[in-house]
């Protein structure tokens, strides 16, 4: 019998290296957890180091900008009566009342069919890059009308965040009143020169 037959067979050390590395990693993780829990500089409401909570990625809220919206001019297609007619218009932006203005003596006669309103402007806050839905109601002026009632003309359209737009406003029968209101929208910070 040979001497080597009685000796137990020895395996190379390479076989136990993965187990040693795994144990070392577990020991490092445990020591790190103990260190984080024992040190006194963490906030009282902080979660233990062994708990990791994945928070969903945050999306930035769109920036809000202030727009100065103004009616630059009114093109009168039909003033709604013989001679000149007084009108009052109410403008809403995204369903919110924005401003009301009166425009006296509108006339559809060529050469006099463009009016330049003076007090037809207001500010609105909108998400940057989001178009604004503009709605316009108009009432023909009358000394006999005691209550406001339903609008005589209506119209609406979309306005880009900064720019201009033409919105048609008319009665069911255009000869009872039809106009094109030309709007401009300027960012408030652009007006100040920021």
C-alpha positions in Angstrom: 0.0 0.0 0.0 1.3 3.4 -0.9 1.7 6.3 1.5 -0.6 8.5 -0.5 -3.5 6.1 -0.1 -4.0 6.9 3.6 -3.9 10.7 3.3 -7.0 12.5 2.8 -7.2 14.2 -0.6 -6.8 18.0 -0.4 -8.7 20.3 -2.7 -7.1 23.4 -4.0 -7.9 26.6 -2.1 -9.4 28.1 -5.2 -12.7 26.3 -4.5 -13.3 28.1 -1.2 -12.4 31.7 -2.4 -16.0 32.5 -3.5 -17.3 31.6 -0.1 -14.7 33.7 1.6 -15.5 36.7 -0.6 -19.2 36.4 0.0 -18.7 36.2 3.7 -16.4 39.3 3.6 -19.0 41.3 1.7 -21.7 40.3 4.2 -19.4 41.4 7.1 -18.6 44.7 5.4 -22.4 45.4 4.9 -23.1 44.5 8.5 -20.4 46.7 9.8 -21.5 49.6 7.6 -25.1 49.3 8.9 -23.8 49.2 12.5 -21.6 52.3 11.9 -24.5 54.3 10.3 -26.9 53.4 13.1 -24.4 54.1 15.9 -23.0 57.5 14.7 -25.0 60.3 16.1 -25.2 62.7 13.2 -28.2 61.3 11.3 -31.6 62.9 11.5 -34.1 61.4 13.9 -36.6 60.6 11.1 -34.1 59.0 8.7 -34.7 55.5 7.7 -32.2 52.8 8.8 -29.4 52.3 6.4 -30.6 48.7 5.6 -33.8 50.1 4.2 -33.5 51.6 0.7 -36.6 53.2 -0.7 -36.6 53.9 -4.4 -38.4 57.1 -5.1 -40.0 57.7 -8.4 -38.1 60.2 -10.7 -39.4 63.7 -10.2 -40.6 65.7 -13.2 -40.1 69.4 -13.0 -43.3 71.4 -12.9 -43.7 73.6 -15.9 -42.7 77.2 -15.3 -45.5 79.6 -14.9 -45.2 82.9 -16.9 -47.3 86.0 -16.8 -48.7 87.1 -20.1 -49.9 90.6 -20.9 -52.8 90.0 -23.3 -54.1 93.0 -25.3 -56.6 93.6 -28.1 -54.6 95.7 -30.6 -57.4 96.4 -33.1 -60.9 95.4 -34.1 -61.8 94.9 -37.8 -65.5 95.6 -38.2 -67.2 93.3 -40.7 -70.8 94.1 -39.7 -71.5 96.6 -36.9 -75.0 95.2 -36.4 -77.1 98.3 -37.1 -77.6 101.2 -39.5 -75.0 103.8 -38.8 -72.5 103.3 -35.9 -73.0 100.9 -33.0 -71.6 100.8 -29.5 -70.4 97.4 -28.3 -69.1 95.9 -25.1 -66.9 92.8 -25.1 -65.9 90.4 -22.3 -62.7 88.4 -22.7 -62.0 85.1 -20.8 -58.7 83.2 -20.9 -58.8 79.4 -20.1 -62.3 79.9 -18.7 -61.3 82.7 -16.3 -62.6 86.3 -16.7 -59.8 88.5 -18.0 -61.1 91.9 -18.9 -64.2 93.8 -20.3 -64.0 96.8 -22.5 -66.4 99.0 -24.4 -65.9 100.2 -27.9 -68.1 103.0 -29.0 -69.2 103.9 -32.6 -68.1 100.8 -34.4 -68.7 101.3 -38.1 -68.5 98.8 -41.0 -68.0 101.6 -43.6 -64.8 101.2 -45.6 -62.0 103.4 -44.2 -63.7 103.5 -40.8 -64.0 99.8 -40.2 -60.9 99.4 -37.9 -61.0 100.4 -34.3 -58.1 100.7 -31.9 -59.2 99.9 -28.3 -57.5 101.8 -25.5 -58.4 99.8 -22.4 -58.6 96.3 -23.7 -55.8 94.5 -21.8 -55.1 92.2 -18.9 -52.6 89.8 -17.4 -52.9 86.0 -17.1 -50.6 83.4 -15.6 -50.1 80.3 -17.7 -47.8 77.3 -17.9 -44.8 78.2 -20.2 -45.4 76.8 -23.7 -49.1 76.1 -23.1 -51.5 77.8 -25.5 -54.3 79.8 -24.0 -58.0 79.3 -24.9 -59.6 82.7 -25.5 -63.4 83.3 -25.5 -65.1 86.5 -26.4 -68.7 87.5 -25.8 -70.1 90.8 -27.1 -73.2 92.8 -26.4 -74.6 95.6 -28.7 -75.1 98.8 -26.8 -78.7 99.8 -26.3 -80.4 102.4 -24.1 -83.5 100.2 -24.0 -81.7 97.1 -22.7 -82.1 97.0 -18.9 -80.4 93.6 -18.3 -77.4 92.1 -20.0 -78.9 88.9 -21.3 -77.3 86.5 -23.7 -74.4 87.8 -25.8 -75.2 89.1 -29.2 -71.9 87.8 -30.7 -69.5 85.1 -29.6 -66.2 83.7 -30.7 -63.0 82.0 -29.5 -59.7 80.6 -30.4 -56.2 79.6 -29.2 -53.4 82.0 -28.5 -49.8 81.0 -28.3 -47.9 81.9 -25.2 -46.2 84.8 -26.9 -47.3 86.1 -30.2 -50.5 87.3 -31.9 -53.7 85.9 -33.0 -56.9 86.9 -34.9 -60.2 85.7 -33.4 -63.5 86.0 -35.2 -66.5 87.0 -33.1 -69.9 87.1 -34.7 -73.7 86.6 -34.3 -75.6 83.6 -35.6 -76.5 85.9 -38.5 -73.3 87.8 -39.3 -75.2 91.0 -40.3 -76.3 91.3 -36.7 -72.6 91.7 -35.7 -69.3 90.3 -37.0 -65.8 91.4 -35.9 -62.2 90.1 -36.0 -60.3 90.9 -32.8 -56.5 91.0 -33.2 -54.7 90.0 -29.9 -51.1 90.2 -28.9 -49.6 88.3 -26.0 -46.3 89.5 -24.5 -44.5 87.9 -21.6 -44.5 90.3 -18.7 -40.7 89.8 -18.2 -40.1 90.7 -21.8 -41.9 94.0 -21.3 -39.7 95.0 -18.4 -36.6 94.0 -20.4 -35.5 91.2 -18.1 
